Amino acid sequence: MISVSRLLSPQFYAIQRSFVKMSAYAAQTARGVSHGSMAIKPPSHPTYDLKAVIKLALAEDAGDTGDVTCMATIPFDMEVEAYFLAKEDGIVAGIALAEMIFEQVDPSLKVEWMRKDGDYVHKGLKFGKVSGNAHKIVVAERVVLNFMQRMSGIATLTKLMADAAYPACILETRKTAPGLRLVDKWAVVIGGGKNHRMGLFDMVMIKDNHISAAGGIVDAIKSVDEYLKQKGLEMDVEVETRTLEEVKEVLEYVSGSKTRLTRIMLDNMVVPLENGDVDVTMLKDAVELINGRFETEASGNVTIETVHKIGQSGVTFISSGALTHSVKALDISLKIDTELALKVGRRTKRA
């Protein structure tokens, strides 16, 4: 098991014990989201409605009755302060989204941060505060934390993978939680990765099933070239190759034809060995064959243990579905009584 603290870049330690004041950078925008928290903007999507996703998350929690425990135990006019507490070391993400949630629940809630999206937090750190109506804060609490914990887990793993993959760039895939595509991909960017295609609409990606249905890899590329020309579309085109023979087929075709191809995926050319290491010989051979004529992307058998070796092979990108489909949430809490929370945390080795 590789620890977060061992792999995070040295610059994160410089701020580990310091209290970062966001000063003018955190001045509030018109709708309550601070400039600091929105330093890393969400990816663009033509149909994704982030406010609707937040509304759905709040509605599934409230049901048709609302928070019966809050209504029974908390006076409706009570005002409190609650603090965000990190229970693990990692990269915090979802701060800007948390502000959007609080805004939807109660625009009068005041949110202040001592960290911004993409910053390192250490176990036991109080890194944010929300103040206002107690009932509304508690109603928003779980939805805020569900998003922040998932996004922070993705960002933390992405940071580890991105640092280890250098000079290659780390990408996620479309293996995201249903309904959370933009949120998951936003977390990857916050963690220092780059986004692969957002969906089926913004990039042509010729995969194995397309190749089989089209009658072969060259026929598939030809069909894409003809389709894009016919429709007058401008977008990147990637083709998946699984063998060196397929790489050679692609290169032979493009050497004599005008094509829109921009990237070649080298799928499962990283071969796992019995001792836990990987053999990247085939991957390197493919990169040498391509010789810089196209972007290259390694896919398959990418883990935190193997990504550094893959990154040294000469590929442009490394894609990992695990960034989003196997995320371990970063433990974060929101507490009104932080002293008691810290006492319990110390007892359970979580603060």
N, C-alpha and C positions, 0 to 999 in steps of 0.2 A: 504493500500500500504506500503510495507516494503522498506525502503531506502537502497541503496547500502552502504552508509557511516555507517549506524547503524549495518550492519551485517558483514562487512569486518573485518578480523582479526586484532588485535591490532598492529601486526608487520608492517602492511602496513602504519600505521600512522607515524611510525618512519621515513619513507622516504618521507612522503607527501610533506614536504617543502624543502627537500634537493635536490641538483643538483647532480645526480649520474654520476660520470665520469667512463666510462667503461675501461679506460686505456688500458693496454696490452690485456685485455680480448676482446676488440673490434677491435683488429688488423684484417685487411682485409685478407680474403682468396683469393685464386687465381681467383675466378669468382665474386668477389665483395660482397659476403655475409659475414658479420662479424661473428666472433666466438661468440660474445655476443648474437647477434640476433638469432643464431642457437642453443642456449643452450638447447632448447626444440625441438627436431627433429620431423619431421612429421612421422605419423605411416607408416608402410610399406604396400605396395599393389603390387601384381605381375604384374598388367597391367595398373595401373593408371599413366598417363603422366602429371605431374604438369605443365611442360613447355608448353604442348599442350593446357592445360586449360587456361593458361595465354595468349597464342597466340590467342585463340578463343575470349577471353574477349576483347583484344585489337582490334581484327578484327571487332567485332560486333559494336564497338564504331566508328572505322575509316571508315567503309563501303568501297566503291570503290573510294572515293574522298580524304579522309583524313580530318583533322580538318580545315574547311574552315575559321572559325573565327580566329584561330591562324595565318593562312597564310595571312589573311587580316589585322590583327592588330599588330602582333609581328614581328619585324625584325628577320630574320632567324638566325643571328649571335649574338643576344642579350644574355648576361649572367646574371643570377639572382640567388638569394638565396630565398628559400621558406621554411617556418617552419610548422611543424605539431603542431596543437593546439587542445587540449582536450576541449570539450565543456560540458562534463559531467564527474562525478566521475566514476571510474570503473577500470577494468583490461584490459590492452592493449594487443592485440594479432594481429598477422599478420605482424610484423616488418620484420621477415625473408622473408616472401612472398613479401612484398613491395620491398625489395632489389632485389629480382629476377625479378620483373616487371620492375623496373628502368633499370636493366641490359639488359633486352630484348629490351627496347625502345632505350637506348643509354648507352653503357658501360662506356662512359666517365663521366657520372653523378656521383657526389660524395655525398654519404649519410652518415650522422652522427646521432647518437642517444644518448639521455640522459636517456633513459629507455630501457629495454629489454622486450621481450615477457614474459608475466606473472607478470609484475610489476604493481603497483597501479599508476594511474594518477588522478589528481584532475582537476576540471573545471578551465580553464584558463591557464593550464600548457603548455608551449612550450616544447615538449619532443623529437623533432627530426628536422633535417635540411637536405634539398637536394639542391645542388648547381650545376650549369652548364647551358646548353642551355635552355633558357626560353621556347621556342617552345616545346621541348621534355618533359620538366617538366610538362607543362600544358596538353600535350597529355596523359601523364601517370596518371595525377592527379585523375581522376574519377575512373579509374580501380583500382588504389591503394586503394583509400578510400572505394570503394564498398567492397573489400575484407577485409580491416582492420576494418571497422565499423561492418560488420557482425561477423567476428571472435572475435572482442572485446566484442560484445554483448553476444555471446555464452560463452566466457571465464568469463565474469562478472557474469552471472547467474550461471554458473557451480561453481564458487568460493563460491557463497552464498549457493548453495545447498550442496556442498561438506563439507563445514564447519558445516552446520546444520545437515547433515546426520551422522556425526561421532558418533560411530566407524564404521558404515557401509560405504562402498565405493560407490560413485555415478557413474553411467554409463549412456551413451547415448544409442540410438537405431539406427536402419537403417532408421529412419524417417528424412533423410537429404535432402537438396536441390538437385535435379537431376544434376549430373555432378560435384557436390561439396562434395562428400562423404569424401574424404581424408581431404579437407580443413576444413569442419565442425568438423570432429573427431580430427583433430590437435588442433583446438581451445578448445575442451573439455579438452585435456591433458594440454594445456597451463593454463587453469583455475583450474587445480588441480583434475580433474576427471580421470577416467580410461576408456579405450575403451572397448566396447562390441565387438562382432564379426564385422569384417570389411565388410563382405558380406556373400553370400550364400556358399562360398567356404572354409572358414577357421574354421568352427565350425558346428557341427550338432546341430540344435535347433528344437526339436520336438514340434510343436505348435498345436493348436486346430484342424486345417484343416488336418494336417498330421494324428492326432489321429483318427479323424472321418473316413478318407479314409482308414486307416490301420485296422479298426475294433476294436479299443480300445487302451488304453494307454499302456498296457503290450505288446500287439502285435506290436505296433509301436517301442517300445524299443528293443524287440527281433529282429525285422527286421533290425534295425540300428546295433545292435551287430553283426549280421550275415554278413551284408554288409561290415562293417569296417574290419572284419576278412578276408572276401573273397578278398577284395581289398588291404589288407595290409596297411591300413591307420591308422595314429596316430593323433587323434585330440580330443578336448574336446567335450562332449555330454551333452546337457541340455534338460530337458523335462518340458513342461508347465503343471502345475496342477491347477485346478480351484476349487476343493473342498477338504475337508479333506479325503473323501473317496478315491479320486484319489491319494492323498499322501500315504495313507495306501496301496493301490494297488501296487504302485511303490516300496514301502519298502518291501512288502511281496515278490514281484518278485526278487528283488536284494538280499534278504536274502538267497535265495536258488539257485541263478544263478550267474555265472561270467558275469559281465557287464562292459561296457565302460562308463557308466553314471558318470558324474562328478558334475553336478549341477541340482538342482530342482528349477524351477520358481514357485513362489506362486502368481498366477495372480488374481487380484481383491479380495484379502483377506483383503484389507483395506476398511472398510465400512464407507461411509460418513454419518454423522449425520445431523439432521435438524439445529442444532445450529452452523454448520460450522466446528465442530470438526470431528475426525474420530475415529472409534472403531477398534483397532488392535488385539482384542482378538483372532479372527480366525487365524491371522498371527502368533501370539505367539504360539498358539496351534500347528500349523504346524511345526514351528521351534523346538518345544519340541519333537514332534514325530520324526523328522529327527535326532535330538540329535547329530549334528556334523558329521554325516556319509557322508554328501555331502555339498558342497557349497549351499547356498540358495540365491534366488533373489526375492525381492518384486517388483511387477509391478502393476500399476493401482492406480489412485487417488493420485498420487505423485505431490505435489505442494510445493512451498517455505514455506507455512503455515503448511503442514502436514509432511514434510520430517524428521523433528527432531524426532517426535514421532515414525515414522516408523523405523528410525535408532536405536532407543532404544529397538526394539523388539527382537534383536538377529540375524537378517538377515546379511548375508555376504555382499550382494550387493543390491542397489536400482537402478532400471533403470527408466529413464525419457525421453520420446520422446520430451517433451517440450523444452529440452535444445537446440534442433536444429530445430524443426518444428515450434516453435512459438517465435523465437528469436526477441528481440527488439534491433536494431542496436545501438551501442554506438556512440554518435555524435562526430565526429572528422573532422577537416578541414585542408587544406593545403593552406597557404596564403603567398603571396609575401609581401604584406603590412600588417604586423601583428598588427601594432599600430591601424590602422583603423578597422581591424577585431576585436580587443579587445574592442575598443570603441563601435562598434555595438553590440558586445556580452554583454557588460555591460548594454547597453540600453534594450536588450531583455532578460536579466537575464540568459544568457548562457555563461558568462565568469566573 
